[in-house]
Amino acid sequence: MKPDHSPLLSLRNWSLDRQTSAGPLAVLQDIDLDLYAGRWLAVIGANGSGKSSLLKYLASEDSPLADSAAIMFQDPDDQIFATGVDREITLGRADGDAVAVRAEFGLAGLGEMNPRLLSAGQKQRLVLAVALGGAPRVLLCDEPTSLQDSQQAQWVLDRLDRWRAETGGALVTATCDRAEAARADDLLVLADGRITVHGPAAQ
């Protein structure tokens, strides 16, 4: 049997509007996008360009993605629910090994701490751990290193790349950092809700 190289997602001339008191407001316009298993797509652009809106749409109930997806929001407080780190890690996963997960993600010794009391960078790594624990086919990360120092940021990017290589999943990261985006396979540049560049990052 030939390998399946069909995209996990294919958008053509797609637009996204946000409803406001003055009527619909165009957030993204004329988007053409293919998302493939095993590849890393970096979405880059200035604040307000539409990066977060694109990722949130792909993780929403209206998403055309047929495969399981997990999202890591730019603000980790938006997706922390439990009152303890271990409870957050094992939320909905009774067989999860919270101790091993904490050790891997730099959270050792913090199992009983309220996640709201963690540092911003620790919260971000906790949210990433929870997202990976769900074994998604598509991982969407909005500014995954924005709250990390340079050493931890490198660790996070290496961990994301390892996840992609080991699972064959599709990785989508939104960033304002050109050096970070250069690690990806493919690059999509947004400006004012429109694509200005899309292709292999090496080009």
N, C-alpha and C positions, 0 to 999 in steps of 0.2 A: 504494500500500500504506500502511495506517495505521501510525504509529509504535508500537513495542512498549513499552507502559507496565507490563508485568507485572514483578513484583519479581524481583530476582536471588536472593532468599532470602525464605522465608516460614516462620516458626516459630509454632506455636500450642500453648499450654499445655505448653511444653517445659521439661524439668528436666534438671539435670546433677548426678550424684553422684560423689563421690570415695571410692575404696575405702580404708578404714583398718583397723587391727588390730581395732577395735571394731565393724567393719561399715561399710555405706555411710553417707557423710556428705553431706547435701544442700548443694551449692554454689550452684546457681541453681534457682529454682522458678517454675513457672507463667509462663514467658516467652512473650510474644507480640511478634513482631518481623518487620517487612518491611524489606528493604534494596533500594533502587532505584539504578539507574545514574545517574551524574551528580550525586548528592546526597551531602552530608557529614553523617554521623551522629556526634554526640559522645555518648559514654557517660560519665556523671559519677557520682561517688560517693566515699565515704570509703574508706580502705585497708581491704581485706577485704570490700568490698561485692560482689565478683564480676566487676569490670571485666576484669581480666586473664584470668580463667577463660573469659569469653565470647569474647574475641578469640582465645585459644589454641585454643578449640574450633573456631571458624570457620576457622582455618588448618590444622586437623588432618586426618588421613586420613579421619576420620569425619564431616567437615563436609558438610552438604547443599549447599554451594555447588558449582554445576556449572562456574562460571567460574574462571579462574586467579586465585589470591590470593597476596599476599606479606604478611609480617608483620614489623614492627619491634618487637622486644622492649624492655621497659623497661631491662633491663641488656644493653647491646650486646655485652659479653663472651660472652654466651650464644650468639651467632651469628657470631662471627668465627673463621675457619678457616685462612686463608692466613698465610704468614710475611712478606708484604710488602703494602703498601697497593695497589699496582698489580695484584698477583696476586689480591688479594681482589676488586677491582673487576671483573676480567676472568674470574673463576672460572666456568668453564663457558661463557664467551662470548669466544672467541678473537678476534673482530672488534671488540671493544669499544675505544673510544678513552679509555684511562685518563687521559691527560693532560688532555683536555677535561673529563672528569668531575671530576677533582681540582680544576681551576680553578673549576668551578661551585660545588663544595661546600666551598670554603675549605680545601683540602688540597694546594694547590700546593707543589711542592718536597719532598713527603713520599712519593714513589712507592716508594722502597726501604725505608722505615721499617717495622719490625715493628708491625702495627696494635695490638698489646697495649701498646705504649709511647706511643700517642697519648693526648691528654687525653680525659677522659670525653666532653666535647662533640664533639670530633673523631671519636671512635668512633661516636657517635650519628649524625653526619652521614654517615660512611662507610657505616654499615648502611642508612641511608635511600637513599643513592646506589645501593647494590647492589640494594635492593628495587625501586627504580624502573627499574633497568636490565633487569629481567626482564619489563617491559611487562605488569604484572598488570592484571586487570580490576577487582579489589577490593584495596584497600590498607588494612591493619590496623595501626594505630600505637598502641602502649601508652606513654602519657606521653612523646610525641615531643619535648617541649621541657624535660623535667625536668632535663637536664644542661647546658642552655644559659643564657647570660646573657640579659638582656632583649632586646638587639639581635639576637642570634643566634636567640632563640626566635621573634621576629617574622619573621625571614627563613625559618625552617623552616615556620612556618604559612603564609606567603605562597607558599612553594614547593609545599606540599601542596595548597593551594587552586588554584594554577595547574595542577598535574597533573590535578586533578579536572576543571577547566574545559576543558583541552586534549584530554584523552583520553575524557571522558565516563565515567570510572571511578567506582566507589563508594568513598568514603573513610569509614573508621570510626576515630575517635580516642578513646582513653580518657584521662581527665584528672580532676584534682581542682580545676582552675582554672576558676572560673565565667566569667571574662572570655574565656578561650580557648574554652570551650564555646559562648559566645554567637556566635562566628563561624560556627558550623555551621548547616546548614539545619534539621536535626532534632535533638532532644535526648531522651536516654533516661537517667533517673535511677535508680540502683540503691541499695538499702539492704538489707543482710542477705540478698543473693541474690534479691531480688524487685524488680520494677519499681514505682516509686512515681509517676513522671511519665513520659509519653511523648507527644511531639508536636512541632510546629514550634517552633524555638528562640525565634522572635519572640514567642511567647505566654508 
